[in-house]
Each structure stands twice: as C-alpha cells, then as structure tokens.
Amino acid sequence: MAAPMKVVFVLTLLLEFLVFVFAGRNFYQILGVPKSANLNQIKKAYRKLAKETHPDKNKDDPTAQERFQDLGAAYEVLSDEEKRKIYDQHGEEGLKDAGRGGGHDPFSSFFGDFFGFQGQGRPGQREVPKGGDVVMDLFVTLEEVYNGNFIEVLRYKPVAKQAAGTRKCNCRMEMQTIPLGPGRFQMVQQQVCDDCPNIRFVNEEKLLEIEIEPGMRDGHEYPFVAEGEPHADGDPGDLKFKIRIAKHERFERKGDDLYTNVTISLQDALLGFQMEIVHLDDRKVVIVRDKITWPGARMRKKSEGMPNYENNNARGDLLITFDIDFPKGELTNEQKELMKTLLNQQSEFKVYNGL
C-alpha cells in the first residue's frame, strides 16, 4: 500500500513542477497584489516597487536587473485588460501566441527618463548644460486626494533627431595667445566651439502617469526627470506638476481636518435630530444630536478627516458647524404665548464685539 502512495506523491510533485515551468512567471506575486486587484492597485504597487528595485539603486545586487525586468513585464501585462485576460486563462505561455507588444517603458511613464540616478557628475568634470524646467499646475478634486487616484497626462515632448549637416556645439571661452611682434604677445579670451552632427527637434507623444496619493497637500510638487525643455548640447530639464486642489462644494480642508456646514430647522435645533453626511468616499457618516443645537454650534467627528500624507493610518477630524434655518412666517398671539411658556426665558440683551 505504501508503494502506490509514494508513486502518487511523486507524480503530484512532478505535475506541480510542470505547471510551474509551463505557466511561467507569477505576475501577481511579482507585483505583490491579489488576482482581484484593480488597475489603480496595480499601478500603485508597480510605482512603489520600481523605486525600490531600480538597478541604479541596487548596484551591489546582481539580480537587480532581472527583478526589475520581471517587474516591468508584470506591469505591462496586468495593466492591459486584454493581455491580463489571456494571462489569467493561459498563463505567460498564452501571451506568446497573442504577441507581447513591447516597446513601452512603464518606468519612464511614472518617473521620467533618468529618475535622478544618472547625471550626478564627478569633481573636475565640465558642467553639462541643462534645458529649462517646465512647471505646470495640475488641478485635482478633494475626492482624489482623499481616496488616491492615477491621472494620465499626454505629453508632447520635443525629441532631438539627427539632421543633415553639422553645427557648432559645446561652445566655451578660452584664452588665446596672439603674437604682436618680437617678444611681444597678447592674451585674449575667445569663443571656441566643436563641430557636432546637426539635429532637429520633433514632438513625440508620451503618456505620463501621475499618482495622486492619499493626503497630498496643495502645492505638492510631482517631478518627471528629463521631461522638460530640451537642450541641444546637454540634458533636458525636468517637468514638474504642482498639485492644486479644487474648491469643494461641501468640505473645506485645513491641514488634515475637514470642515463643513449643516443647516437644520429650528424644530430640529430644539428637539434633536439624526442625519447622514455623504463623505468623500461615498461612505455615510451618521450625525446624532439629542440636545439643543444653537447657531454656530460645532461637532467634532474623530478620525473622519483627511488621511495624513506621511502616515495614511492617521487621519484628521471632521468638524461640523450648524446653522439654524428660522421660520419665515408670522406667529399668532396664541403661538407666541405657547412659545414663552415652553422656552421659559427672560428677555436679555447683550451688546459686544463679536469679531
């Protein structure tokens, strides 16, 4: 009986090995996301891991290049709806029949061309000229800053292409000695240039991915290295997006706290009430008040504010200020007497500076 069981065990191991070999790489495992992950979760995971595993940050790791390529392949497949369907049904082997596509560099879509690892320079080297930086405002909603989101921006980037002829390049000022006669000479400063192949700039489309992270603050700068203005004799400048949060119709942000105003009827102000406020993630926050609410009264809901940018587990508060909608009609004499009896208050007037 033991022998057949041993054969079954060996066959099971062999089958698992064959499935692993022919199925190829586990792209979900590489990105660290579940099979149910949505596109934003996939983008977020890729961007985080790409920064950590880039070969220029892991020069002492001989496997860094391979891991980084696996990461790019995983993102390319799982971020494409059609490729992901094929991969889920047939594994990586099925993608060979469908064609991989390729040619797209996801890393530069998120970070730009160089990610700040190159171009550090060494002492004594001539400074490489750089094109101008491009700074643009990117308006986002408060919902996007609360929940997080990815925004795609189509960039028309000037790219240098070789053209016919030559041009003057790398021009610099050098000291030249000019003889004036026997034993006499003069030192003058003159511009000296090299001859370089001629170039022309052609606009090319490039899709940039901008991650709006939960808790981002107004004015946050999001850079793309080497995506700015080109320089014929040097490196391109950087493209920088400044996050601008659009005004919201219900909420006002101050730090990590959210402020809102609620208008209630005089009846609710006197008798108490229960209501719901639709939050930025469409969740309903229940507000219960069983005592008298005066104009300008404020309620604080703990941890219902914005997520903290540095620590998304920490949240600010939601502060609600109540306004009272007084009735516009006239009261009868009987109603007035009834109100006096119910309120049981003496007339009192106090004049003060309320500013």
Phi, psi and chi 1 to 4 in degrees:
 res  aa     phi    psi   chi1   chi2   chi3   chi4
   1 MET       -  -34.5 -173.2   72.7 -179.5      -
   2 ALA   -65.7  -37.1      -      -      -      -
   3 ALA   -63.1  -48.0      -      -      -      -
   4 PRO   -60.8  -38.7  -24.1   33.4      -      -
   5 MET   -62.6  -38.8  -71.4  -65.3  -67.7      -
   6 LYS   -64.6  -39.4 -169.7  173.0 -178.4 -179.4
   7 VAL   -64.7  -42.9  170.0      -      -      -
   8 VAL   -62.2  -41.1  170.4      -      -      -
   9 PHE   -63.4  -43.7  177.8   72.1      -      -
  10 VAL   -64.9  -43.1  170.9      -      -      -
  11 LEU   -63.2  -37.8  -72.0  173.3      -      -
  12 THR   -62.8  -45.3  -58.1      -      -      -
  13 LEU   -62.4  -41.1  -73.4  177.4      -      -
  14 LEU   -63.7  -40.7 -179.5   61.9      -      -
  15 LEU   -63.6  -43.7 -179.3   61.8      -      -
  16 GLU   -62.6  -38.3  -71.7  178.7   -6.1      -
  17 PHE   -65.3  -43.3  175.1   74.9      -      -
  18 LEU   -65.1  -39.4  -70.3  172.6      -      -
  19 VAL   -61.9  -42.1  168.1      -      -      -
  20 PHE   -63.9  -42.5  173.4   78.6      -      -
  21 VAL   -66.2  -47.5  169.3      -      -      -
  22 PHE   -81.9  -23.9  -71.9  107.6      -      -
  23 ALA   -74.7  -24.4      -      -      -      -
  24 GLY    84.7 -157.1      -      -      -      -
  25 ARG   -74.7  148.9  -65.4  167.6  -70.0 -174.8
  26 ASN   -91.5   97.0 -173.3  -28.6      -      -
  27 PHE   -67.1  -33.0  -71.9  155.4      -      -
  28 TYR   -65.9  -40.2  -68.4  100.1      -      -
  29 GLN   -67.7  -38.5 -166.0  173.7   60.4      -
  30 ILE   -61.1  -42.2  -70.5  171.2      -      -
  31 LEU   -84.1  -11.9  -76.8  171.7      -      -
  32 GLY    70.0   36.2      -      -      -      -
  33 VAL  -124.9  154.1  -64.0      -      -      -
  34 PRO   -75.0  165.1   27.0  -33.9      -      -
  35 LYS   -65.5  -20.0  -71.5 -166.0   72.5  172.8
  36 SER   -87.7    3.3   58.9      -      -      -
  37 ALA   -60.1  138.9      -      -      -      -
  38 ASN   -86.2  177.3   60.0   35.0      -      -
  39 LEU   -63.1  -40.3 -176.2   57.5      -      -
  40 ASN   -64.5  -37.6  -86.4    7.5      -      -
  41 GLN   -65.3  -37.9  -70.8  173.2  -47.6      -
  42 ILE   -67.2  -44.8  -70.0  167.3      -      -
  43 LYS   -62.5  -42.9  -71.0 -179.5  177.2 -179.2
  44 LYS   -62.9  -43.4 -167.7  176.9 -175.2   71.4
  45 ALA   -65.4  -42.6      -      -      -      -
  46 TYR   -63.2  -46.7  171.6   79.1      -      -
  47 ARG   -60.9  -41.4 -173.5  172.7 -176.7  -87.7
  48 LYS   -65.6  -47.8  178.2  177.6  180.0  -67.4
  49 LEU   -71.3  -32.7  -68.7  171.5      -      -
  50 ALA   -63.4  -38.9      -      -      -      -
  51 LYS   -65.7  -37.2  -75.2 -165.6  -71.2 -173.6
  52 GLU   -77.9  -34.6  -64.8  172.8   -1.3      -
  53 THR  -104.1    3.4   62.3      -      -      -
  54 HIS   -56.2  132.9 -166.0  -77.5      -      -
  55 PRO   -55.2  -32.3  -24.9   33.1      -      -
  56 ASP   -68.8  -18.2  -74.1  -14.1      -      -
  57 LYS   -96.1   -9.0  -79.6 -171.8   93.5  174.5
  58 ASN  -132.1   55.3  -60.5  -86.1      -      -
  59 LYS   -66.2  -22.0  -66.4 -179.2  179.0  178.1
  60 ASP   -89.7   -1.2  -63.6  -28.9      -      -
  61 ASP  -102.1  111.2 -175.5   -4.0      -      -
  62 PRO   -67.9  -17.4   22.1  -30.7      -      -
  63 THR   -95.5    0.7   65.7      -      -      -
  64 ALA   -61.0  -44.2      -      -      -      -
  65 GLN   -62.2  -43.3 -174.9   67.0   37.7      -
  66 GLU   -66.1  -42.8 -176.8 -179.5   -7.1      -
  67 ARG   -65.2  -37.1  -72.6 -169.3  -65.2  118.4
  68 PHE   -68.0  -38.1 -173.1   71.7      -      -
  69 GLN   -67.5  -39.2  -71.4  174.4  -11.2      -
  70 ASP   -61.1  -40.4  -72.6  -14.8      -      -
  71 LEU   -63.3  -44.2 -169.8   66.5      -      -
  72 GLY   -63.6  -40.6      -      -      -      -
  73 ALA   -65.5  -40.8      -      -      -      -
  74 ALA   -62.8  -43.3      -      -      -      -
  75 TYR   -67.4  -41.6  175.8   76.8      -      -
  76 GLU   -59.3  -37.6 -175.4  179.8   -5.2      -
  77 VAL   -79.2  -49.6  170.5      -      -      -
  78 LEU   -74.6  -19.3  -62.1 -172.9      -      -
  79 SER   -87.7   -6.5   63.3      -      -      -
  80 ASP  -106.2  120.6 -175.6  -70.2      -      -
  81 GLU   -59.4  -44.5 -171.9  176.4   -7.9      -
  82 GLU   -68.8  -45.5  -69.3  -58.6  -42.1      -
  83 LYS   -63.6  -36.5  -70.1 -179.6 -178.6  178.1
  84 ARG   -65.4  -38.6 -174.7  175.4  178.9  179.4
  85 LYS   -61.9  -45.2  -78.3 -178.8 -177.4  176.7
  86 ILE   -63.5  -43.7  -64.0  170.5      -      -
  87 TYR   -62.9  -42.3  175.6   79.2      -      -
  88 ASP   -63.9  -31.6  -72.7  -16.1      -      -
  89 GLN   -87.8  -38.9  -67.9  175.4   -0.7      -
  90 HIS  -124.9    0.7  -52.7  -70.3      -      -
  91 GLY    74.6 -171.6      -      -      -      -
  92 GLU   -65.6  -28.6 -169.0  176.7    6.4      -
  93 GLU   -61.2  -37.0 -171.3   69.3   22.4      -
  94 GLY   -66.6  -24.0      -      -      -      -
  95 LEU   -71.9  -22.9  -67.1  167.5      -      -
  96 LYS   -66.3  -38.6  -66.9  178.6 -179.8  177.0
  97 ASP   -70.7  -35.2  -61.3  -30.2      -      -
  98 ALA   -80.7  -15.8      -      -      -      -
  99 GLY    87.0  132.0      -      -      -      -
 100 ARG   -80.7  -19.6  -68.1  178.2  179.6  -91.3
 101 GLY    84.8  -92.3      -      -      -      -
 102 GLY    77.5  179.6      -      -      -      -
 103 GLY    88.2  -16.5      -      -      -      -
 104 HIS   -93.6  134.0  172.5   60.5      -      -
 105 ASP  -106.4   98.2  177.1   14.4      -      -
 106 PRO   -65.3  -30.9   22.1  -31.4      -      -
 107 PHE   -61.3  -45.6 -174.5   81.7      -      -
 108 SER   -70.0  -23.0   66.5      -      -      -
 109 SER   -67.6  -28.3  -65.5      -      -      -
 110 PHE   -95.8  -29.8  -76.5   98.5      -      -
 111 PHE  -125.9  -13.7  -57.4  105.0      -      -
 112 GLY    99.2 -170.7      -      -      -      -
 113 ASP   -78.8  -30.4  -76.9  -15.0      -      -
 114 PHE  -122.4  -18.1  -58.7  103.9      -      -
 115 PHE    57.2   17.3 -169.2   43.5      -      -
 116 GLY    79.5    5.1      -      -      -      -
 117 PHE   -86.3  -32.6  -66.1  121.9      -      -
 118 GLN   -92.0  176.9  -70.3   98.8  -18.7      -
 119 GLY    69.3   23.5      -      -      -      -
 120 GLN   -71.6  -29.9  -60.3  -64.2  -35.5      -
 121 GLY    80.9  159.2      -      -      -      -
 122 ARG  -127.1  153.2  -63.8  178.1 -177.2  174.6
 123 PRO   -57.9  135.5  -23.7   33.3      -      -
 124 GLY    94.4  -16.0      -      -      -      -
 125 GLN   -76.7  145.7  -77.4 -174.0  -26.4      -
 126 ARG   -68.2  134.9 -170.8  156.8   58.0  103.6
 127 GLU   -65.0  130.1 -174.0  177.3  -11.5      -
 128 VAL   -81.6  126.3  176.9      -      -      -
 129 PRO   -64.7  154.9   21.6  -30.9      -      -
 130 LYS  -135.4  140.9 -173.7  178.4  177.6 -178.2
 131 GLY   -68.6  169.6      -      -      -      -
 132 GLY   -72.5  148.4      -      -      -      -
 133 ASP   -77.6  146.3  -68.7  -18.6      -      -
 134 VAL  -110.7  121.7  177.6      -      -      -
 135 VAL  -114.7  125.7 -178.4      -      -      -
 136 MET  -131.7  144.4  -62.4 -175.1   66.3      -
 137 ASP   -82.2  134.9  -72.7  -21.6      -      -
 138 LEU  -120.4  109.8  179.8   65.6      -      -
 139 PHE   -84.9  130.6  -75.0   88.8      -      -
 140 VAL  -129.3  162.6  -61.6      -      -      -
 141 THR   -88.9  160.8   64.1      -      -      -
 142 LEU   -65.4  -31.3 -163.5   57.2      -      -
 143 GLU   -61.3  -41.7  -77.3   86.4   -6.5      -
 144 GLU   -65.7  -37.8  -71.7  174.2  -45.1      -
 145 VAL   -73.0  -28.6  178.4      -      -      -
 146 TYR   -75.9  -46.1 -176.0   86.3      -      -
 147 ASN   -94.1  -23.0  -61.8  -63.4      -      -
 148 GLY    87.5  148.0      -      -      -      -
 149 ASN  -166.4  165.6 -167.2   24.7      -      -
 150 PHE  -116.3  132.9  -79.6   85.9      -      -
 151 ILE  -117.5  131.6  -63.6  176.1      -      -
 152 GLU   -96.8  130.9  -65.9 -178.2  -10.9      -
 153 VAL  -123.3  126.4  174.7      -      -      -
 154 LEU   -89.0  116.7 -170.2   60.8      -      -
 155 ARG  -106.7  128.5  159.7   84.0  163.8  135.8
 156 TYR   -96.1   99.8  -71.7   91.1      -      -
 157 LYS  -100.2  127.4  178.9 -176.2  176.7 -178.3
 158 PRO   -68.7  122.8  -13.8   28.6      -      -
 159 VAL  -119.3  134.4  177.4      -      -      -
 160 ALA   -73.3  128.8      -      -      -      -
 161 LYS  -123.7  143.6  -59.2  -70.7 -174.6 -178.4
 162 GLN   -68.5  139.1 -168.6  164.9  -15.1      -
 163 ALA  -128.5  170.7      -      -      -      -
 164 ALA   -69.4  148.7      -      -      -      -
 165 GLY    89.8 -173.5      -      -      -      -
 166 THR  -126.5  169.4   59.6      -      -      -
 167 ARG  -146.3  161.2   62.2 -174.6  176.7   86.7
 168 LYS   -79.0  134.8  -61.8  -65.7 -177.8 -176.2
 169 CYS  -147.1  170.2   63.4      -      -      -
 170 ASN    50.4   40.9  -58.5  -35.3      -      -
 171 CYS   -70.4  140.8  -64.3      -      -      -
 172 ARG  -151.7  164.4   65.3 -111.7  178.4 -139.7
 173 MET   -95.1  127.4  -59.8  -55.6  -68.4      -
 174 GLU  -130.0  153.9  -68.1 -175.4   -3.1      -
 175 MET   -82.5  131.4  -63.6  -58.2  -65.8      -
 176 GLN  -119.9  142.3  -60.8  -73.2  -31.4      -
 177 THR   -99.7  123.1  -56.9      -      -      -
 178 ILE  -113.9  116.8  -60.1  175.9      -      -
 179 PRO   -70.2  136.4   22.6  -29.4      -      -
 180 LEU  -110.1  -10.8  -59.4  176.8      -      -
 181 GLY   156.5 -176.4      -      -      -      -
 182 PRO   -58.9  118.0  -21.5   32.5      -      -
 183 GLY    73.8    6.4      -      -      -      -
 184 ARG  -122.9  137.4  -63.2  174.7   60.5 -157.5
 185 PHE  -153.1  166.0   60.1   90.0      -      -
 186 GLN  -134.0  136.7 -177.8 -178.6   11.8      -
 187 MET   -97.5  123.3  -60.4  -72.6  -69.5      -
 188 VAL  -130.4  154.8  -63.8      -      -      -
 189 GLN   -97.5  126.9 -159.3  173.9   38.9      -
 190 GLN  -131.7  153.1  -70.4 -174.5  -18.0      -
 191 GLN   -82.0  131.4 -173.1 -177.1   61.8      -
 192 VAL  -121.4  132.8  178.1      -      -      -
 193 CYS  -127.1  156.8  -61.0      -      -      -
 194 ASP   -97.3  162.5  -61.2  -28.8      -      -
 195 ASP   -97.7  124.2  -74.1  -32.1      -      -
 196 CYS  -126.0  158.2  -67.7      -      -      -
 197 PRO   -59.3  143.9  -20.9   30.8      -      -
 198 ASN   -72.8  150.2 -159.5   12.7      -      -
 199 ILE  -135.2  161.6   60.1  170.4      -      -
 200 ARG  -138.7  151.4   61.8 -172.5  178.3   92.8
 201 PHE   -99.2  130.6  -71.2  103.0      -      -
 202 VAL  -124.0  132.0  177.8      -      -      -
 203 ASN   -73.3  129.9  -78.1  -19.9      -      -
 204 GLU  -124.9  143.2  -69.5 -173.9   -5.6      -
 205 GLU   -76.3  139.4  -75.3 -172.5    5.2      -
 206 LYS  -144.5  130.9 -176.2  166.9 -175.0  179.6
 207 LEU   -91.8  122.0 -170.7   66.4      -      -
 208 LEU  -107.4  139.5  -57.8  177.6      -      -
 209 GLU  -107.8  123.2  -63.6  -92.9    6.2      -
 210 ILE  -114.7  121.0  -59.2  167.6      -      -
 211 GLU   -89.8  118.9 -177.8 -178.7    6.5      -
 212 ILE   -89.9  102.9  -52.2  -58.3      -      -
 213 GLU   -84.0  145.0  -61.7  178.5   83.7      -
 214 PRO   -56.1  132.4  -25.8   34.6      -      -
 215 GLY    89.7   -1.3      -      -      -      -
 216 MET   -54.0  142.9  -96.6 -172.6  176.1      -
 217 ARG  -101.2  157.3  -61.7  178.1  179.9   92.1
 218 ASP   -61.2  132.1 -169.2   77.9      -      -
 219 GLY    93.5   -4.4      -      -      -      -
 220 HIS   -58.4  134.8 -179.4   97.6      -      -
 221 GLU  -100.8  128.9 -154.8  167.5   80.6      -
 222 TYR  -117.6  105.3 -164.3  106.3      -      -
 223 PRO   -93.5  148.4   32.0  -30.9      -      -
 224 PHE  -121.6  113.0  -76.6   88.4      -      -
 225 VAL   -69.4  135.2  177.3      -      -      -
 226 ALA    63.1   25.8      -      -      -      -
 227 GLU  -109.5   11.6  -69.0  -65.9  -23.0      -
 228 GLY   -91.7 -150.1      -      -      -      -
 229 GLU   -69.2  138.8  -68.9  -63.2  -33.2      -
 230 PRO   -76.9  163.2   29.9  -34.7      -      -
 231 HIS  -131.6  127.3 -166.0  -68.0      -      -
 232 ALA   -61.1  -31.4      -      -      -      -
 233 ASP  -113.3   14.9  -62.0  -35.2      -      -
 234 GLY  -156.4 -149.8      -      -      -      -
 235 ASP   -95.7  153.2  -63.4  -30.3      -      -
 236 PRO   -68.6  156.3  -13.3   26.9      -      -
 237 GLY   -75.2 -172.5      -      -      -      -
 238 ASP  -103.9  154.6  -60.4  -26.8      -      -
 239 LEU  -105.0  124.4  172.3   60.4      -      -
 240 LYS  -124.2  125.5  -60.1  174.1 -177.1  178.3
 241 PHE   -99.9  129.4  -71.6   97.7      -      -
 242 LYS   -99.4  120.2  -83.9 -164.1  173.0 -179.8
 243 ILE   -72.6  123.9  -56.3  -59.0      -      -
 244 ARG  -120.6  121.9  -62.4  -61.7 -177.6 -166.8
 245 ILE   -90.9  121.1  -58.1  173.3      -      -
 246 ALA   -69.3  150.5      -      -      -      -
 247 LYS   -64.0  136.7 -173.6  174.3  177.5   62.6
 248 HIS  -101.3  147.5 -161.1  -88.8      -      -
 249 GLU   -75.7  -21.4   61.9  177.2    5.4      -
 250 ARG  -116.4  -32.1  -63.4 -164.8  -47.1  -83.5
 251 PHE  -119.8  147.1  -62.0  103.6      -      -
 252 GLU  -121.6  131.2 -178.6   72.3   21.4      -
 253 ARG   -98.3  132.9  179.6 -174.2 -175.9  179.2
 254 LYS  -134.6  107.4  -65.9 -178.8 -178.9  177.5
 255 GLY    65.3 -125.7      -      -      -      -
 256 ASP  -101.5    1.9  -70.7  -22.5      -      -
 257 ASP   -91.1  150.2  -67.5  -25.9      -      -
 258 LEU  -114.2  140.2  -73.5  173.4      -      -
 259 TYR  -121.4  140.8  -68.9   77.1      -      -
 260 THR  -148.2  159.6 -169.2      -      -      -
 261 ASN  -116.5  140.6  -76.7   62.4      -      -
 262 VAL  -127.0  127.7  172.9      -      -      -
 263 THR   -97.5  127.2  -60.2      -      -      -
 264 ILE  -123.1  163.3   59.7  174.9      -      -
 265 SER   -77.7  162.3   68.2      -      -      -
 266 LEU   -62.4  -36.6  179.7   58.6      -      -
 267 GLN   -60.9  -47.3  176.1  177.6  -60.0      -
 268 ASP   -65.6  -35.4  -72.1  -26.3      -      -
 269 ALA   -62.6  -34.3      -      -      -      -
 270 LEU   -88.0  -35.2  -65.2  172.1      -      -
 271 LEU  -100.8  -15.8  -57.1  179.0      -      -
 272 GLY    96.7  165.5      -      -      -      -
 273 PHE  -164.9  168.5   60.8   91.0      -      -
 274 GLN  -135.5  134.1  177.6  173.4  -36.7      -
 275 MET  -148.2  173.9   61.2  166.0  -65.0      -
 276 GLU  -127.2  140.4  -65.8  175.5  -19.4      -
 277 ILE  -113.0  124.5  -65.5  177.4      -      -
 278 VAL   -76.7  118.8  179.4      -      -      -
 279 HIS   -82.5  179.8 -146.6  -50.3      -      -
 280 LEU   -70.0  -15.7  -65.1  167.1      -      -
 281 ASP  -106.0   19.2   56.3   -4.7      -      -
 282 ASP    70.2    6.0  -68.4  -29.9      -      -
 283 ARG   -75.9  147.7 -174.5  168.7   41.1   85.4
 284 LYS  -100.1  121.1  -67.6  179.1  179.3  177.9
 285 VAL   -95.9  121.3  179.0      -      -      -
 286 VAL   -85.6  129.8  178.3      -      -      -
 287 ILE  -114.2  121.1  -53.3  -62.4      -      -
 288 VAL  -122.2  130.4  178.2      -      -      -
 289 ARG  -139.5  120.3 -167.0  149.2  170.9  103.0
 290 ASP  -113.6   12.9   53.0   10.2      -      -
 291 LYS  -126.9  174.8   53.6 -174.1  177.4 -178.7
 292 ILE   -64.3  135.9  -68.3  175.7      -      -
 293 THR  -111.3  121.6  -56.4      -      -      -
 294 TRP   -96.9  160.1   58.2   93.3      -      -
 295 PRO   -59.9  129.9  -23.7   33.6      -      -
 296 GLY    88.9   -1.2      -      -      -      -
 297 ALA   -60.7  144.2      -      -      -      -
 298 ARG  -125.6  136.0  179.1  171.1  -75.5  179.9
 299 MET  -117.6  139.1  175.9 -174.6  -75.7      -
 300 ARG  -111.5  124.3 -179.3 -175.3  -66.9  -93.2
 301 LYS  -104.8  111.4  -61.6  -71.7  -74.7 -174.7
 302 LYS   -65.2  139.4  -61.5  -71.4  -70.5 -176.6
 303 SER    60.1   25.8  -58.7      -      -      -
 304 GLU  -109.5   15.3  -71.2  -70.7   -1.5      -
 305 GLY   -93.8 -152.4      -      -      -      -
 306 MET   -77.9  148.3  -65.4  -66.5  -65.0      -
 307 PRO   -68.0  144.4   22.3  -29.4      -      -
 308 ASN   -73.3  134.8 -179.1  -91.4      -      -
 309 TYR   -64.2  -41.2  178.9   62.1      -      -
 310 GLU   -76.2  -30.3  -74.1   76.5   22.3      -
 311 ASN  -140.1   97.8  176.1   16.2      -      -
 312 ASN   -66.2  -13.7  -74.5  171.6      -      -
 313 ASN   -75.7  -20.6  -67.3  -38.2      -      -
 314 ALA   -94.6  140.4      -      -      -      -
 315 ARG  -135.8  151.4  -70.2  178.5 -179.8  -93.0
 316 GLY   -77.6 -169.8      -      -      -      -
 317 ASP  -108.3  161.8  -60.9  -25.8      -      -
 318 LEU  -105.8  121.1  172.1   61.7      -      -
 319 LEU  -111.2  122.7  -67.8   97.6      -      -
 320 ILE  -111.8  123.7  -52.8  157.2      -      -
 321 THR  -105.5  131.9  -58.6      -      -      -
 322 PHE  -100.6  133.8  -66.3   99.5      -      -
 323 ASP  -110.6  146.5  -53.8  -46.1      -      -
 324 ILE  -106.2  127.8  -47.7  -59.1      -      -
 325 ASP   -93.5   99.0 -177.0   18.2      -      -
 326 PHE   -75.6  146.7  -77.2   81.3      -      -
 327 PRO   -64.9  146.2   20.2  -30.1      -      -
 328 LYS   -95.0  -14.2  -55.1  -61.9 -172.0  -66.8
 329 GLY   -77.4  179.6      -      -      -      -
 330 GLU   -98.7  144.9  -63.9  -71.4  -25.1      -
 331 LEU   -95.7  142.9  -62.9  177.3      -      -
 332 THR   -75.6  165.8   65.2      -      -      -
 333 ASN   -60.0  -39.1  -69.9  -29.3      -      -
 334 GLU   -63.1  -42.1  -68.6   80.4    2.2      -
 335 GLN   -65.8  -37.6  -71.6  172.3  -32.5      -
 336 LYS   -63.4  -44.3  -71.1  178.0 -177.3  178.9
 337 GLU   -64.6  -37.0  -69.7  -57.7  -40.0      -
 338 LEU   -65.3  -42.0 -179.9   60.6      -      -
 339 MET   -62.5  -40.6  -70.6  -64.0  -66.5      -
 340 LYS   -61.8  -40.6  -72.9  179.0 -177.7  178.7
 341 THR   -66.5  -43.0  -56.2      -      -      -
 342 LEU   -68.6  -44.6  -70.7  172.2      -      -
 343 LEU   -78.3  -32.6  -63.5  175.8      -      -
 344 ASN    51.3   51.5 -167.7   25.4      -      -
 345 GLN  -120.1  150.8  -70.9 -179.7  -45.1      -
 346 GLN   -94.5  146.8  -63.5  -65.3  -36.2      -
 347 SER   -65.7  130.2  -65.1      -      -      -
 348 GLU  -144.5  130.5 -177.0  178.9  -13.0      -
 349 PHE  -123.8  130.6  -54.5   98.2      -      -
 350 LYS  -133.2  121.5 -176.6  179.0 -179.9 -179.6
 351 VAL   -99.5  126.3  179.9      -      -      -
 352 TYR  -153.6  164.2   67.7  101.3      -      -
 353 ASN   -84.3  108.8 -176.1   -7.7      -      -
 354 GLY   -94.4    6.8      -      -      -      -
 355 LEU   -92.3      -  -61.8  178.4      -      -
